[in-house]
Amino acid sequence: MSTYDTAVLDDTLVSCLSQLIGAEHIDTLTLEGRFEITRIAAALSGRPGPAPRAILMSGLQGSGKTTLARALEAAGFRRLCPDEEMFRRYGHYGRDFPRGEFRVREAPVLKDIALELQELLTAGHEVVVDHGFWTREERAQWAMTVMEAGGKPVLIYLPVPHEVRWDRIRKRNEQSLVDANSIEFSEEDLLRHAGRFSPPTDDEPHIVYDGQPDSVLADIQLSRHFDA
């Protein structure tokens, strides 16, 4: 590419960036627009290659999040797990600290995980967050955290029927005292939590998990090809 062509491309990127920033100022910018700001800024700064991806998952207990996250970890992603950090800091949920304190204790853990996520993305690592992200607001907040660090959020939805999840949880409950990823829940807990869960809608771009990690890896590799 000639010096002239490079200058024209830079001018085009600057113009697009100005329009996106203008939309941000009047609060009409979409999440995709915010990601474009990050990509354009990276291109103008000369940073090579596509943005590192951060896999965010949306699913209830027993939907297979940790199994998928570990498969992605084996494929080279850095895995961050709030439940494991909770266990490390506070011990067993319901024995070492009251069940009613979970959300209060989880807040600083999630904050630290978000900071670690940004550090890894800034360093160019690809990351999977082994967490459920039940609401649209949570997913938007974490997508913004990813984009602020120059990463690309990829949302994966794990839809699994209640009966399957409860069967898995019943077996996992036996390991709850020793396994950070086996927090004990009753069937009543699962039903109550399902009432608070908001699955991704069509206007939240996402991959639907079919229970096969290889399928997700193929989808992710395909998206990587188009980003390159």
N, C-alpha and C positions, 0 to 999 in steps of 0.2 A: 504494500500500500504506500502511495506517495505521501510526501509531507502535506500536500494540498488536501488529499483525501482524508488524512488523519485530522486535519484542522476542521474540515467540513463535518466529520463525524463528531468531533468534540463539541462543535457549535450545536449540532442537533441534540446531543445528550444534555448539554447545558439548558437548551430551550425546554426539553421534556422535564428536566429537573425543576426548572422554574415553575412550570405549569403544575407539577405535582405538589410543590411546596405551597403554591397559591391555594390549591384545594385543601391542603392541610390547615392553612390559616383560617379558612372559612368552615372548617369541620365537615367537609364532604369527602375526605379521602378514605378510600377503602383500604382493607388490609393488604390487598394485592398492590395497591398504589404505594403503600408504605414500603413494601418489599422492593418495588421498583426504585424508590429513592435510594435504598441501600445498594442495589445492583449498579445503578448509574454512578453513585459516588465511588464505588469500588472500581468501576471501569475508568473513571476520570483520574483516579489516583494511580492507575497502572497495576493494580493488584491482579495477578493472573488467575485463570481458572474459574470454574463455577463456584458459587457459594457453598460452604459446608452445610449439610442437612442436619436438622434436628427432628427426630421422630417423636411425635406426641401421640399418645393413645387415648381413646375414649371408650371406656368399658367398665362394667361393674366387677365386683369381686367374682373370681372364678371364671372370668371370660378368656383367660389365656394370656394376659399381658406379660407376665414374667417369663413364660415359655417363649413368647415371641421376642421379648427384649433380649433374652440370653442367646437366641439364635442370631439376632442382629449383632450382638456383642462378639460372637464367634466369627462373624463376617467382617469385623473391624471397627464397629461402632463402639464408642465409649458409653457405658451404661451407668445412669444415675438413678438410684432407687430411694425415694423418701422413706419408705417403710423400713428399709434396712438401717437408715440413719436414725430413725425414731427408736428402733430396737437398741442400737448401739448407745444412744444417749440416755434413754429412759427405761429400757428393759421391756418386760412383757406387759402388753396392754391388758388391763383388768386385774393384774396381780401386783405389778410393781408401781403402777399409778392408776388412779380411778378411770373407768371407761368414759366418764363425762368430761375428762380433761383432754381428750385426744386432739380435738381441733385447736385448742389453745396451744398445746405443746407442738402441734404440727406446723403452726404458722412460721416460727423462726427457722424450722428445718426447711420448709419450702423456699423461704427467702434465701437461705444459704445455697440450696440446690440451684436456684435460679442464677445466682452469682457464679457458681461453678460452671453451669451450663454456658454462660456468656464467655467465661475465661477459655473454655475448651473450644468454642466456636471461633473466638478471636484468634486462637492459635492454629486454626485450620482443621480441627478434629471434627469428625461427624459423631453425633450423639443420639442416644435413645433415652428418653425419660420414662422410666418404669413406674407409671402413675396413671390414674384413671381419667382425670379431667372430665367431670360429670356435667358441667354447665357450659353454655356458649360463652359466658363471660370469662370463665377460667381459660378456655381455649384461646379466646382472643387476647387475653392478657399474656399468656405464655407465647403465643405466636409473635406478639410485639417484642417480648424479651428476646426471642430468637433473632428477629430482624434487626433489632438495635445492635446486636453483636455481629451483624453482617452475615447471618445464616439464613437458610431457607427452611421454614417449618413445613413438615409433612405430617398430616393428620391421618391416623388409622383408626377406624371404627371397628370394634369387636362385638358384634351382636350374637349373643348366646342365650338360648331359652333358660328360663328360671330353673327348670327341673335338672338340666345339665349342670348349671352352676352350683345348685344346692348339693348335688351328688359329689361334686369336686370339693366343695367346702366342708362337707361332713368328713371326708377323708383327711383333708388338710387340718382340721381342728385337732386331730390327734397329735400333730407336730407343733402346736401353737406355742408350747413352752420353750422350744429350742430353735424354731425356724422363724426368722424375721418376716418371711413372706407367707406365713401361715397364721395370720391374726384370726382369733376365734370369733365366729359369728353364728348366730342362730338363724333359723329359717325366717323367723319374724324380722330379724335385722335386715336380711336380704330383701324381703318384700317392702319394708319401709324405705330402704335406700333406693330401690327401683322407682319409687314414687318421686324421688328427688332428682332422678337422672334424666337429662335432656340429650338425646342422641343428636349427632350432627345432622343438619338439614342440607338440602340441595345447594344452598348458597354458601355452605362451608365446604370447600373442596376437600375430599377425603378419599382414602382407599378403604374398601370394605374387606375385612379379614375373613378368609374362608376356612381358617383353622390350619392352614398349611404355610409355615414360615417361608418356604421356597417361593410361593406365589408372591408374597410381599417383597421378597428380595428381588424377584424378577421385575415387579412393577417399579421398585425404587431404582433399579439399574436402568430401566427404560427411561424414567424421568431424568436420570443423570445424563443419559446420552443426549436428550433434547436440550438440557441446560448448558452442555459443553459448547 
